[in-house]
Amino acid sequence: MLKRHRSRENQTKKRLCLSLEFLPHDLVELILQRLPVKPLLRFKSVSKNWKSTIESQRFQEGNLICSRQALGPDVLLVSLCEKGDAGLSGHARTVMFSLATASKVRFPFSGSMFCYGHCDGLVCFYCVYAPSFVMNPATKWHRSFPLSGYQQLVIERYNRLHFKFISFKLGLGRDKFRGTYKAVWLYSSSEYGLDNVTTCELFDFSTNAWRYVFPASPYRISAYNRPVYLDGSLYWLTECKETKVLSFDVHTETFQVLCKAPFAHLSNPCNQTICILNDRLCVSLKNWPMQVIWSFDSSGGSNTWKKMCSIDLTKTSPWFGKPEFALLPIAVREKKWLLLQGRDFLDPVVIYNLHSKSYRLFYKPREPVGPVSYLQSLFSAL
């Protein structure tokens, strides 16, 4: 059976080579850029020229653009602590299931948390007490990076004082001018006995080292929301009288207040979320019985919030009851299907139709899973 499969695969490669043999290489490259990642990985063995082309940064960036335009976001369902598939050792594995391709990917490590969404098809998993990992689910490439000062501080204080703490969230972004990737911890300092308002640590994958960023944010940030990445910047919600959206330029490594949020300060920060939908920065506020999502419009320098939709929480009650916290918007697929999940990883994923204003169950997990908005890419070297 395996020999027959390999024979068919070789025949496919030969037919493809023959059909493209007489075309200019620039045209061949444009054709290849529109293919999914899985066949491109196989086609690297067609010739040295194709291998060099497919592994080039320019080709991979073009392929990512084509994937974004043609397919839109996939959704990965991430099971962080699967047992039983790791052989005799029985160690936990990170398992990801793609809803678009119905394929499962396993990695021989685990993390208790993951960054929001993806960065050029790369997904980051981390734990406060252990080294973190960046991985590409499409190519199965992965790389670890060491503990930060923040993680070591938490470990030290937890072991010494056994204190309860709110875990701040890690962000992953890309310097779009240099093409380098950086992981960023931003946390309010007073919780850890530090004098400054916030502390920022950055891991530069090009130097393989953590360093501090000065000055850090002038405002405390909300620990309940994960930072989100879009077009060269990471974004947080602040924790102050007027909630603000804070941005961090991954290239210049500077903070600035982008704008005020379209809602006032909340007594419960779990009722607000920040997310990326339709390649736009969005914020959301739950105020029972509704949850409103706003989209940030920066076209023409307007910098205004526009209401994207309103979720009627009474109509989602068959799946979420009366939610204590805001539902988490995951992704918009085919420009009309908004995917939502509760804060519990056992909560189902529900689809809201932006056109018909209807709701239906999309996926009910049998074990704790966290959905991640994702695009397939070939990026595999940081």
KABEL-V493024 format. One record per residue. N is the residue number from 1. RES is the residue in one small letter. SS is DSSP state (H for helix, E for strand, C for the rest). PHI is phi in whole degrees, 0 to 359 (none if undefined). D_FIRST is the distance of its C-alpha to the first C-alpha in Angstrom with 2 decimals. Layout:
n;res;ss;phi;d_first
N;RES;SS;PHI;D_FIRST
N;RES;SS;PHI;D_FIRST
This chain:
n;res;ss;phi;d_first
1;m;C;none;0.00
2;l;H;293;3.81
3;k;H;297;5.47
4;r;H;296;5.14
5;h;H;297;6.29
6;r;H;294;8.74
7;s;H;296;9.87
8;r;H;297;10.77
9;e;H;296;12.44
10;n;H;295;14.37
11;q;H;296;15.46
12;t;H;298;16.73
13;k;H;298;18.66
14;k;H;296;20.17
15;r;H;297;21.30
16;l;H;296;22.80
17;c;H;298;24.61
18;l;H;295;26.00
19;s;H;289;27.22
20;l;H;254;28.95
21;e;C;301;30.09
22;f;C;262;33.58
23;l;C;271;34.28
24;p;C;300;36.58
25;h;H;298;34.85
26;d;H;300;36.86
27;l;H;289;35.41
28;v;H;301;31.83
29;e;H;299;32.56
30;l;H;296;33.86
31;i;H;294;30.75
32;l;H;296;28.46
33;q;H;299;30.75
34;r;C;270;29.94
35;l;C;270;26.21
36;p;C;295;24.83
37;v;H;294;24.25
38;k;H;302;20.45
39;p;H;293;19.95
40;l;H;296;23.04
41;l;H;296;21.63
42;r;H;288;18.76
43;f;H;287;21.39
44;k;C;296;23.50
45;s;C;273;21.54
46;v;C;294;22.54
47;s;C;199;25.98
48;k;H;296;28.68
49;n;H;295;30.72
50;w;H;294;28.16
51;k;H;301;27.54
52;s;H;298;31.32
53;t;H;295;31.77
54;i;H;294;29.23
55;e;C;274;30.65
56;s;C;285;34.24
57;q;H;296;36.26
58;r;H;298;37.52
59;f;H;295;34.08
60;q;H;295;32.99
61;e;H;293;36.23
62;g;H;295;35.76
63;n;H;297;32.23
64;l;H;295;33.68
65;i;H;298;36.47
66;c;H;298;34.13
67;s;H;296;32.06
68;r;H;295;35.34
69;q;H;286;36.69
70;a;H;272;33.67
71;l;C;254;31.96
72;g;C;72;34.63
73;p;C;287;33.99
74;d;E;274;30.92
75;v;E;233;31.68
76;l;E;263;30.12
77;l;E;262;30.71
78;v;E;256;31.38
79;s;E;258;31.34
80;l;E;273;33.32
81;c;E;222;33.27
82;e;E;285;30.01
83;k;C;245;29.92
84;g;C;97;27.36
85;d;C;251;24.34
86;a;C;257;25.95
87;g;H;83;25.24
88;l;H;291;28.16
89;s;H;292;30.69
90;g;C;71;30.54
91;h;C;290;31.80
92;a;C;291;31.80
93;r;E;233;29.37
94;t;E;270;29.76
95;v;E;238;27.14
96;m;E;237;27.08
97;f;E;242;25.65
98;s;E;274;25.87
99;l;C;287;27.30
100;a;C;283;26.51
101;t;C;254;22.77
102;a;C;54;22.18
103;s;C;246;20.56
104;k;E;244;21.65
105;v;E;234;22.68
106;r;E;243;24.09
107;f;E;236;26.68
108;p;C;278;28.05
109;f;C;202;31.61
110;s;C;219;33.69
111;g;C;214;36.83
112;s;C;273;39.12
113;m;E;219;39.88
114;f;E;217;38.49
115;c;C;293;40.28
116;y;C;294;40.76
117;g;C;59;38.06
118;h;C;226;36.53
119;c;E;231;37.95
120;d;C;56;35.97
121;g;C;83;32.75
122;l;E;262;33.66
123;v;E;242;34.23
124;c;E;245;36.65
125;f;E;244;36.75
126;y;E;209;39.79
127;c;E;217;41.87
128;v;C;298;45.61
129;y;C;256;45.26
130;a;E;214;42.30
131;p;E;303;40.97
132;s;E;260;39.26
133;f;E;225;35.91
134;v;E;249;34.92
135;m;E;218;31.27
136;n;E;246;29.16
137;p;C;298;26.58
138;a;C;284;24.74
139;t;C;259;24.37
140;k;C;69;24.63
141;w;E;285;27.62
142;h;E;207;30.56
143;r;E;210;33.99
144;s;E;263;36.71
145;f;E;217;40.45
146;p;C;283;43.38
147;l;C;298;45.84
148;s;C;269;48.59
149;g;H;298;52.28
150;y;H;297;51.99
151;q;H;297;49.34
152;q;H;294;51.43
153;l;H;295;54.50
154;v;H;296;52.86
155;i;H;298;51.68
156;e;H;297;55.16
157;r;H;290;57.07
158;y;H;294;54.77
159;n;H;292;55.10
160;r;H;274;58.83
161;l;H;246;59.94
162;h;C;53;57.13
163;f;C;274;57.83
164;k;C;274;55.98
165;f;C;221;54.74
166;i;C;265;53.12
167;s;C;278;50.09
168;f;C;284;50.21
169;k;C;253;46.99
170;l;E;275;45.23
171;g;E;238;44.62
172;l;E;236;42.32
173;g;E;218;43.43
174;r;E;233;43.25
175;d;C;287;46.15
176;k;C;285;45.46
177;f;C;268;47.78
178;r;C;262;46.48
179;g;C;77;42.89
180;t;C;266;43.19
181;y;E;251;42.14
182;k;E;218;44.47
183;a;E;260;44.34
184;v;E;228;47.66
185;w;E;259;49.43
186;l;E;235;52.56
187;y;E;216;54.55
188;s;E;291;58.04
189;s;C;274;59.96
190;s;H;298;62.54
191;e;H;299;60.00
192;y;H;242;59.59
193;g;C;74;63.27
194;l;C;262;63.13
195;d;C;277;65.99
196;n;C;287;64.28
197;v;C;295;63.06
198;t;E;223;59.42
199;t;E;233;57.39
200;c;E;236;54.53
201;e;E;240;52.04
202;l;E;229;49.51
203;f;E;256;46.55
204;d;E;263;46.01
205;f;C;292;42.52
206;s;C;284;43.95
207;t;C;250;46.42
208;n;C;58;44.43
209;a;E;210;47.59
210;w;E;274;49.32
211;r;E;208;52.76
212;y;E;272;55.29
213;v;C;250;56.17
214;f;C;236;59.87
215;p;C;284;61.23
216;a;C;275;58.88
217;s;C;295;59.16
218;p;C;283;62.78
219;y;C;238;61.62
220;r;C;297;59.97
221;i;E;245;56.50
222;s;C;284;54.89
223;a;C;275;52.57
224;y;C;270;50.94
225;n;C;240;49.04
226;r;C;282;46.33
227;p;C;296;47.20
228;v;E;241;45.30
229;y;E;247;44.38
230;l;E;205;44.99
231;d;C;50;45.61
232;g;C;91;46.85
233;s;E;223;48.71
234;l;E;256;48.32
235;y;E;228;50.37
236;w;E;230;52.00
237;l;E;262;54.48
238;t;E;273;57.77
239;e;C;245;59.73
240;c;C;209;63.26
241;k;C;301;65.82
242;e;C;248;64.22
243;t;C;299;60.44
244;k;E;239;59.32
245;v;E;261;56.07
246;l;E;257;55.85
247;s;E;244;53.80
248;f;E;232;52.76
249;d;E;283;52.14
250;v;C;293;49.35
251;h;C;281;50.75
252;t;C;276;54.46
253;e;C;58;53.87
254;t;E;233;56.70
255;f;E;260;57.22
256;q;E;204;59.00
257;v;E;279;59.61
258;l;E;288;57.82
259;c;E;185;59.75
260;k;E;280;60.88
261;a;C;289;58.49
262;p;C;280;59.41
263;f;C;210;60.58
264;a;C;280;63.14
265;h;C;299;62.67
266;l;C;250;61.03
267;s;C;289;62.08
268;n;C;239;58.45
269;p;H;294;56.08
270;c;H;287;53.08
271;n;H;273;54.11
272;q;E;235;53.16
273;t;E;220;49.92
274;i;E;231;48.95
275;c;E;203;45.68
276;i;E;242;44.07
277;l;E;228;43.39
278;n;C;54;42.78
279;d;C;58;43.29
280;r;E;227;46.78
281;l;E;289;48.55
282;c;E;227;49.33
283;v;E;231;51.37
284;s;E;219;51.65
285;l;E;226;54.38
286;k;E;265;54.36
287;n;E;219;57.70
288;w;C;315;57.27
289;p;C;261;56.61
290;m;E;238;55.11
291;q;E;228;52.91
292;v;E;256;53.48
293;i;E;244;51.21
294;w;E;251;52.90
295;s;E;246;51.35
296;f;E;272;53.08
297;d;E;250;54.12
298;s;C;252;55.19
299;s;H;295;55.29
300;g;H;66;58.59
301;g;H;72;59.68
302;s;C;288;60.27
303;n;C;48;58.59
304;t;E;233;58.79
305;w;E;266;56.89
306;k;E;239;55.76
307;k;E;292;54.79
308;m;E;273;51.14
309;c;E;191;51.04
310;s;E;235;52.46
311;i;E;265;50.39
312;d;E;275;52.15
313;l;C;291;51.40
314;t;C;291;52.78
315;k;C;273;49.87
316;t;C;264;47.28
317;s;H;298;49.00
318;p;H;302;46.60
319;w;H;252;44.03
320;f;H;245;46.27
321;g;C;63;49.61
322;k;C;262;52.47
323;p;C;296;50.77
324;e;C;288;52.84
325;f;C;237;51.42
326;a;C;297;50.24
327;l;C;292;46.77
328;l;E;260;44.41
329;p;E;290;43.37
330;i;E;260;39.79
331;a;E;194;38.98
332;v;E;248;39.70
333;r;E;250;36.75
334;e;C;54;37.24
335;k;C;66;40.93
336;k;C;218;41.74
337;w;E;259;39.68
338;l;E;266;41.27
339;l;E;266;39.29
340;l;E;231;41.52
341;q;E;219;41.21
342;g;C;283;43.87
343;r;C;283;44.68
344;d;C;272;42.87
345;f;C;291;39.15
346;l;C;267;38.80
347;d;C;292;40.38
348;p;C;288;38.32
349;v;E;259;37.61
350;v;E;244;39.73
351;i;E;258;39.77
352;y;E;248;43.13
353;n;E;277;43.36
354;l;C;294;45.83
355;h;C;269;46.77
356;s;C;270;47.20
357;k;C;63;48.19
358;s;C;254;45.95
359;y;E;232;43.89
360;r;E;205;40.72
361;l;E;289;38.36
362;f;E;254;35.27
363;y;E;203;33.64
364;k;C;244;34.85
365;p;C;288;33.50
366;r;C;266;32.91
367;e;C;218;33.66
368;p;C;301;35.79
369;v;C;224;34.26
370;g;E;240;35.91
371;p;E;286;34.98
372;v;E;231;34.98
373;s;E;290;35.43
374;y;E;207;33.00
375;l;C;235;31.89
376;q;C;293;28.76
377;s;C;208;29.82
378;l;C;263;28.94
379;f;C;300;31.98
380;s;C;214;31.12
381;a;C;216;34.29
382;l;C;252;37.63
